[in-house]
């Protein structure tokens, strides 16, 4: 259970980082 919790947090962090990167990329390409 704890492992799953950690994995879930990791996944959420990763997806938010990806989102941030794509937003940044679209901003810098303007």
Secondary structure, 3 states (H helix, E strand, C coil): CHHHHHHHHHHHHHHHHHHHHHHHHHHHCC
